[in-house]
């Protein structure tokens, strides 16, 4: 029984680690809202988890830069 519990715990930790990696790698490549473009806290957390820096040449704004002008045409 102890072996089964240990196997369950090891599996849960592995799934949690892989899921966290997948989430942060996906978030690093998605379009991003302008207000979050320079979010240092997210970048530090993502870099510490994935061990990779965000490639800003692939990351694009999710909304127009000038939202006020875009809504008042």
C-alpha positions in Angstrom: 0.0 0.0 0.0 2.9 2.4 0.8 4.3 1.7 -2.6 1.1 2.6 -4.3 0.9 5.9 -2.3 4.5 6.7 -3.1 3.8 6.1 -6.8 0.8 8.3 -6.8 2.7 11.2 -5.1 5.6 10.9 -7.6 3.2 10.8 -10.5 1.3 13.9 -9.2 4.6 15.8 -8.8 5.7 14.9 -12.3 2.3 16.0 -13.8 2.4 19.3 -11.9 5.9 20.0 -13.1 5.2 19.3 -16.7 1.9 21.2 -16.6 3.7 24.3 -15.1 6.3 24.1 -17.8 3.7 23.9 -20.5 1.7 26.8 -19.1 4.6 29.2 -18.8 6.1 28.2 -22.2 2.6 28.8 -23.8 2.2 32.1 -22.0 5.6 33.3 -23.2 4.6 33.0 -26.8 1.0 34.3 -26.8 0.0 37.8 -27.9 0.0 40.1 -24.9 -1.9 43.1 -23.8 0.1 46.4 -23.9 -0.4 47.0 -20.1 1.3 43.7 -19.4 4.1 44.0 -21.9 6.7 44.9 -19.3 5.5 42.7 -16.5 8.7 42.0 -14.7 7.1 39.7 -12.1 5.7 37.4 -14.7 8.9 37.4 -16.7 11.0 36.5 -13.6 8.6 33.7 -12.6 8.4 32.3 -16.1 12.2 32.4 -16.5 12.8 30.7 -13.2 10.4 27.9 -14.1 11.2 27.3 -17.7 14.9 28.4 -17.7 14.3 30.3 -20.9 14.0 34.0 -21.7 10.9 35.4 -23.5 11.6 35.9 -27.2 10.1 39.4 -27.8 10.6 39.0 -31.6 7.8 36.4 -31.5 5.6 38.1 -28.9 3.1 40.6 -30.3 0.6 43.0 -28.7 -2.9 41.5 -28.5 -4.7 44.8 -29.0 -4.0 48.0 -30.9 -1.4 50.2 -29.2 -3.7 53.2 -29.2 -6.9 51.7 -27.9 -8.6 55.2 -27.5 -8.1 56.1 -31.2 -9.1 52.7 -32.3 -12.5 52.9 -30.6 -13.2 56.6 -31.6 -12.9 56.5 -35.4 
